[in-house]
């Protein structure tokens, strides 16, 4: 009995140290992403899209933590889109946010019925659901005067999207940490862009967030995103550090080494060559 108590105390102290390191790492990564991409400026009103999943809970918590010591003043408002899915626990988020004292809105839109009606049997609902969700949230951001819309996508989400677009869309694109919406009305930011999903999972577990599972899309069989997720997880297990290297590649693009004719002037290389050769000849002929 006497030896068990010191062992328990040591274990608790170790777990506390590990949690503090995890929290500091997430704060450092989110802070770096914000600085690197100029995500948040003085006076910004940031709408935090809160789904009830581990990522959005973590994003809100880390942003609240950074807000207290940030060199710029910004406000946060949490927004949840209630899509009227059957069995959705409507009380969970309001109770959680009331406990935090965070300004929030619950936006009610019956996108669930639309998705179920418009999606053929056996097809995945993700594309339509995502489009309807974005439309509702972006429009609401305007209504409440939000200057930025924060989404909870992390490093693996970005890499998964990169491979999905390559495998099934024939394009080399992912999710940028900062994006202007197509209509020019909203600036989207992804503060978790540098964060590992494993860290977010552990942080959410330690914080005991009241997770709300998505029964509309997350439970669908044969999702291509899930296939890609498993592929990346296998690569990381066999070759530790591979995901970090791939994410670095997303931030280190060499247009001249790809094949996009709109991104790089391949047709003008002969002219560039002639100018470079002329410069070399001029330098060579200069008087000493």
Residue pairs with C-beta under 8 A, 6 or more apart in sequence:
19 206
22 199
22 202
22 203
22 206
23 65
23 203
25 199
26 58
26 62
26 195
26 199
26 200
26 203
27 62
27 65
27 66
29 192
29 194
29 195
30 59
30 62
30 63
30 66
30 191
30 192
30 194
30 195
31 66
32 194
33 39
33 177
33 190
33 191
33 192
33 193
33 194
34 40
34 66
34 189
34 191
36 177
37 177
37 178
37 189
37 193
38 178
39 148
39 177
39 178
39 189
39 191
40 46
40 70
40 72
40 74
40 148
40 189
41 72
41 74
42 72
42 73
42 74
43 72
43 73
43 74
43 147
44 72
44 74
44 75
44 147
44 148
45 74
45 75
45 77
45 144
45 145
45 146
45 147
45 148
46 63
46 74
46 75
46 76
46 77
46 146
46 147
46 148
46 149
46 150
46 189
47 77
47 78
47 79
47 137
47 140
47 141
47 144
47 146
47 148
47 149
47 150
48 56
48 59
48 60
48 63
48 76
48 77
48 78
48 79
48 150
49 56
49 79
49 80
49 81
49 137
49 149
49 150
49 151
49 152
50 56
50 57
50 60
50 78
50 79
50 80
50 93
50 97
50 104
51 80
51 81
51 152
51 212
51 214
52 80
52 92
52 93
52 210
52 211
52 212
53 152
53 211
53 212
53 213
53 214
54 200
54 201
54 203
54 204
54 209
54 211
55 152
55 153
55 154
55 157
55 192
55 200
56 152
57 204
57 207
57 209
57 211
58 152
58 192
58 195
58 200
58 203
58 204
58 207
58 209
59 150
59 152
59 191
59 192
60 76
60 78
60 102
61 203
61 207
62 191
62 192
63 76
63 150
63 191
64 76
64 100
64 102
67 74
67 76
75 103
76 102
76 103
77 102
77 103
77 104
77 105
77 144
77 146
78 97
78 102
78 103
78 104
78 105
79 104
79 105
79 106
79 107
79 137
79 140
79 141
79 144
80 93
80 104
80 105
80 106
80 107
81 107
81 109
81 111
81 133
81 136
81 137
82 88
82 90
82 106
82 107
82 108
82 109
83 109
83 110
83 111
83 112
83 129
83 133
83 216
84 108
84 109
84 110
84 111
84 112
84 113
85 112
85 214
85 215
85 216
86 112
86 215
87 215
88 212
89 212
90 106
92 210
92 212
93 104
93 106
93 210
93 212
94 104
94 106
95 210
96 209
96 210
97 104
105 140
105 144
107 136
107 137
107 140
109 132
109 136
111 129
111 132
111 133
111 136
112 216
114 128
114 132
115 125
115 128
115 129
115 132
115 216
116 125
118 128
119 125
119 128
124 217
124 220
124 222
124 223
125 216
125 217
125 220
126 217
126 220
126 223
126 225
129 216
129 217
137 149
138 149
138 181
138 185
138 186
141 149
141 186
142 185
142 186
146 186
147 187
148 187
148 188
148 189
149 186
149 187
149 188
149 189
150 188
150 189
150 190
150 191
151 188
151 189
151 190
152 190
152 192
153 175
153 190
153 192
153 193
154 192
154 193
154 195
154 196
154 197
154 200
155 192
155 193
155 194
155 195
155 196
155 197
155 243
155 247
156 196
156 197
156 229
156 232
156 243
157 175
157 197
158 174
158 175
158 190
158 193
158 247
158 250
159 174
159 232
159 243
159 246
159 247
159 250
160 225
160 228
160 229
160 232
161 173
161 174
161 175
162 172
162 173
162 174
162 246
162 250
163 228
163 231
163 232
164 224
164 225
164 228
165 171
165 172
165 173
165 174
166 172
167 224
167 228
168 224
172 258
172 260
174 250
175 190
175 193
176 190
177 189
177 190
177 193
178 187
178 188
178 189
178 190
179 187
179 188
180 186
180 187
180 188
181 187
181 188
192 200
196 243
204 211
213 219
217 223
232 243
235 242
235 243
236 242
236 243
255 263
255 264
256 264
258 264
261 267
